[in-house]
Amino acid sequence: MSDVSGVGSGNIYEQINRANAKSSTASSGMSEDREMFMKLLIAQLQNQDPTSPADTSDFMEQISTMSNVESIQNLATTMETMSSTLISSQAALQASSMVGQRAYVNTNIAQLTQEGGLVDGVVSTDASSSDIRISIYDGAGNRVDRVSMGAMPPGDHNFVWQANESLPAGNYRIVAEAATGADGKYEEVATYMGFNINSVTLGQNGIGMKVNTNIGSIDMSDVKQLG
């Protein structure tokens, strides 16, 4: 079969593959493939030798192959859409189940909702400690209480602070320290304070989820645990 504009019959699909690579979306890529294929097929028909026309079965084979390629592309696009929809649905289901739970967020801000109320959180340590102490400070920087959790192994440890009834509702600062080494010197460790999840914001395709609490929108990467 004759060459058309320098494109031989043996590399028609190489042209199709290059068109696919340049296309911005799967649908536009398939449209360009179909248009290019038809142009090449028409050009081959127009430039064939009238005294020795090409075998019709060759054209049918090319059309069949093109149809198979397009079917595979359609299937891939359908699977990609289904996968995206499934991910979004799973994320939405997960988000709905999280509303009303407690999110333990990487912060030292604690909210006391009422006088004599409770504040809960998580202390995270990398090493064993002979004692972990929790110090509570008010908005003016005054220490209003201190509690000891005792000796703890490495890991995450939940704690609850029962506020004195004389302390007003509001925000307090929590400082957790662990005693390490033979000298028993205290070093500050990470704290994760508990907040109610009021709502959840989903990112694109369920990726980049954020939980909305009374202290603002928190990325899930900053949430230690849910409870």
C-alpha positions in Angstrom: 0.0 0.0 0.0 1.3 3.4 -0.9 2.6 5.9 1.6 0.5 8.9 2.4 2.3 12.2 3.3 5.3 10.2 4.4 3.3 8.0 6.7 3.5 4.3 5.9 0.7 1.8 6.5 2.9 0.1 9.1 3.0 3.0 11.5 -0.6 4.3 11.5 -1.1 3.3 15.1 2.1 5.0 16.1 0.5 8.2 14.9 -2.6 7.3 17.0 -0.5 6.7 20.1 1.2 10.1 19.7 -2.2 11.7 19.3 -3.3 10.0 22.5 -0.3 11.3 24.4 -1.0 14.9 23.4 -4.7 14.8 24.1 -5.8 16.6 27.3 -8.7 14.2 28.0 -9.6 10.7 27.1 -12.7 11.8 25.2 -10.9 14.3 23.0 -8.1 11.8 22.4 -10.6 9.3 21.1 -12.1 11.9 18.8 -8.7 12.9 17.4 -7.8 9.2 16.9 -11.0 8.5 14.9 -10.6 11.7 12.8 -6.9 10.9 12.0 -7.7 7.3 11.2 -10.5 8.2 8.8 -8.3 10.8 7.1 -5.5 8.3 6.6 -8.0 5.7 5.3 -9.5 8.1 2.8 -6.1 9.3 1.7 -5.1 5.6 1.1 -8.2 5.1 -1.0 -7.6 8.2 -3.0 -3.9 7.4 -3.7 -4.2 3.7 -4.4 -3.3 2.4 -7.9 -6.6 2.1 -9.9 -5.1 -0.8 -11.8 -4.2 -2.6 -8.6 -6.7 -1.6 -5.9 -6.0 -2.6 -2.3 -7.6 -5.7 -0.9 -10.9 -4.8 0.8 -10.0 -7.2 3.6 -7.0 -4.9 4.5 -9.3 -2.0 5.0 -11.7 -4.1 7.1 -8.9 -5.3 9.2 -7.7 -1.7 9.9 -11.3 -0.6 10.7 -11.7 -3.6 13.0 -8.4 -2.9 14.8 -9.3 0.8 15.2 -12.7 -0.3 16.6 -11.0 -2.5 19.1 -8.6 0.2 20.2 -11.4 2.6 20.7 -13.4 0.0 22.7 -10.4 -0.5 25.0 -10.1 3.3 25.4 -13.8 3.6 26.2 -13.5 0.8 28.8 -10.5 2.4 30.4 -12.4 5.7 30.6 -15.4 4.0 32.1 -13.3 2.2 34.7 -11.5 5.4 35.6 -14.9 7.2 36.1 -16.2 4.3 38.2 -13.1 4.3 40.3 -13.4 8.0 40.9 -17.1 7.7 41.8 -16.4 4.9 44.2 -13.6 6.8 45.9 -15.9 9.8 46.3 -18.7 7.7 47.6 -16.5 5.9 50.2 -15.1 9.3 51.3 -18.6 10.7 51.7 -19.7 7.7 53.7 -16.6 7.9 55.9 -17.2 11.7 56.4 -20.8 11.2 57.4 -19.8 8.7 60.1 -17.2 11.1 61.5 -19.7 13.9 62.4 -20.3 14.0 66.1 -17.1 12.1 67.0 -14.1 13.5 68.8 -11.0 14.4 66.8 -7.7 14.5 68.7 -5.8 17.4 67.0 -2.2 18.3 67.2 -2.5 21.4 69.3 -2.0 22.5 72.9 -5.3 24.6 73.0 -8.0 23.1 75.2 -11.6 24.3 75.3 -13.3 24.2 78.7 -17.0 24.4 77.7 -18.3 24.9 81.3 -17.2 25.5 84.8 -16.0 22.2 86.4 -16.0 20.5 83.0 -13.7 18.0 81.5 -10.9 18.3 78.9 -9.5 15.3 77.2 -6.5 14.7 75.1 -3.6 12.4 74.0 0.0 12.6 75.0 2.5 11.0 72.5 6.0 9.9 73.7 8.8 8.2 71.8 10.5 6.7 74.9 9.6 5.3 78.3 9.0 7.9 81.0 9.1 7.7 84.8 6.4 10.3 84.9 4.3 12.4 82.6 2.8 15.6 83.9 0.1 17.8 82.4 0.3 21.5 83.2 -2.7 23.8 82.5 -2.4 27.6 81.9 -5.1 30.2 81.5 -5.2 33.0 78.9 -2.9 35.2 81.0 -0.2 32.5 81.2 -0.9 31.6 84.8 -0.7 27.9 85.7 -4.0 26.9 87.2 -3.5 23.2 87.7 -1.0 20.3 87.2 -1.8 16.6 87.1 0.6 13.6 87.0 -0.1 10.5 84.8 2.7 8.5 86.4 5.2 6.2 84.6 4.3 5.4 81.0 5.8 3.3 78.2 6.4 4.8 74.8 3.3 5.4 72.7 0.0 7.4 72.9 -1.6 7.9 76.2 -5.1 9.4 76.8 -5.7 11.7 79.6 -8.7 13.7 81.1 -8.4 16.9 83.1 -11.2 17.6 85.5 -11.3 21.4 85.9 -11.9 23.1 89.3 -15.4 24.6 89.5 -13.8 28.0 90.2 -12.3 28.1 86.7 -14.4 29.8 84.0 -15.2 28.3 80.7 -12.9 29.2 77.9 -9.6 28.3 76.2 -6.6 27.0 78.2 -3.1 26.0 77.2 -2.0 22.4 77.9 1.7 21.6 78.3 2.6 17.9 78.5 6.1 16.9 79.8 7.8 13.6 80.2 10.5 12.8 82.7 13.3 10.9 80.9 16.8 9.8 81.8 18.4 9.1 85.1 18.2 12.7 86.2 14.4 12.8 85.7 14.5 16.0 83.8 11.2 16.9 82.1 10.9 17.5 78.4 7.9 18.8 76.5 6.1 16.2 74.4 3.4 16.4 71.7 -0.2 16.8 72.8 -3.4 16.1 70.8 -6.5 17.8 72.2 -10.1 16.5 71.7 -12.7 18.5 69.8 -16.2 17.6 68.5 -16.4 17.2 64.8 -19.2 19.5 63.6 -18.9 18.7 59.9 -16.4 17.4 57.3 -15.2 19.0 54.2 -14.2 16.7 51.3 -11.4 17.5 48.8 -11.5 16.6 45.1 -12.4 12.9 44.8 -12.4 12.6 48.5 -8.8 13.5 48.8 -7.7 16.3 51.2 -10.4 15.7 53.8 -10.8 18.3 56.6 -12.7 18.1 59.9 -14.5 21.3 61.1 -14.4 21.9 64.8 -14.9 24.8 67.2 -11.3 25.9 66.7 -11.5 25.8 62.9 -11.0 23.5 60.0 -8.3 20.8 60.6 -6.6 18.7 58.0 -6.9 15.0 58.6 -3.1 14.7 58.6 -3.1 16.7 61.9 -5.6 14.3 63.6 -4.1 11.7 65.8 -7.2 9.6 66.4 -10.9 9.6 66.4 -13.1 8.7 69.4 
